Amino acid sequence: MRKESAVPFDIQSVPFRGIVEQSVAGIYILQDEHFQYTNATFAGMAGYATDEVINKPLRDCVPPDYVPEVMDRYRRRISGEVRSMRFITHGLHRDGHVVYIEVHGEARQFRGRPAVVGVGVNVTEQVERDAQLLQSRQEYRDLAAYLNSMREQQRAEYAREVHDVLGGLLTSMKLDVGRITRRSRSTAIRGIAADLNALLLEAIDNVRELSDSMRPQALDHLGLDAAIASHLKRFRERAGLRASLEPGEFELPLSRWRATAVFRIFQEALTNVARHAAASSVAVRFTRSEHSFRLEIEDDGRGIAQDNPFRPDTTRHSLGLISMRERAHELGGTLTIDSAPGFGTRVILEAPIIDNPLLLS
């Protein structure tokens, strides 16, 4: 059986040459590393007329730094290593700027000798839009990382101010109330002082909790595992849910900013459980390998609808998930949300332990 690649091809024998000449898609024939034929559309992509392209070397039609790749692709088809290729190539416009052309060319016989015959479509605008979109996404992520960094700095500053200034004032007031209690002989005044002392104790506890929510002291002084365990304990008490941590203690040598990012993802996941899940229990599981770790937060709540994971009635939930994903991206990891209505939600963070995993290789 004769192979299709051996079928003779001659542009003069095409019965629909008029259609080929007026096609909105570019059509070309390459032989001996030169253009033997192009229609007006293909020649026009580089700013030429058809007669200006005939016998023009292929290497002269691409940017110098792209010549080796283009010639390699041409030779692989001519040699029979591959029959057909489809890719976006870099073309050199006659005025010097680069155009992007999506070509689909295959090996054929042209006038009894091997050639590459194909079609091309100018995708310069699409490629440039895609590049702009990628740049915009990177700029957005850079901005998100900067805002997260600034937010953590502000939280740390506010936490110190609340703890040191407001906490100090309340503690001083508590000492003054104690002196009033000791010096007064009036039963009524002692009763008022006792009530005031109880209110001050409650206020001091609230200040400590507020300070800790902005910047957990355990995270800075005891490590990520202690901060997670402490926060989970307070969450259990406030939300009234069953909450477990496996293992109860773990060691994870993360830099300070990475530990903070992991904690914020964990914190936001628990916030979503409390606000949206209607769950009765939540389980936090941690595992690690030599170079990476995995953190899971799973609840038994109502789950998230797959057709609309960011339900319009829970905008805060949506923004929280976006923030978690951006933090995971900053860590060089991934955030997976596995959920279905009525089957709960599982948030999975997987990331390398160090900033640059390539340093381990």
Protein Blocks (a to p, Z undefined) as FASTA:
>chain_A
ZZfklpccdfklpmklmmmmmpcbdcdddeehiafbdcfklmmmnopafklmgopafklm
ccfklmmmmmmmmmmmmnomambdcdddddddfkopacddddddddddeehiacdddddd
dfklmmmmmmmmmmmmmmmmmmmmmmmmmmmmmmmmmmmmmmmmmmmmmmmmmmmmmmmm
mmpcbfklmmmmmmmmmmmmmmmmmmmmmmmmmocfklmmnojklmmmmmmmmmmmmnop
acddddfbdcddddfklmmmmmmmmmmmmmmmmmmnopabdcddddddfkbccdddddfb
ebjafklmbafklmmlmmmmmmmmmmmmmnopacdddddehiapaddddddfbfblmlmZ
Z
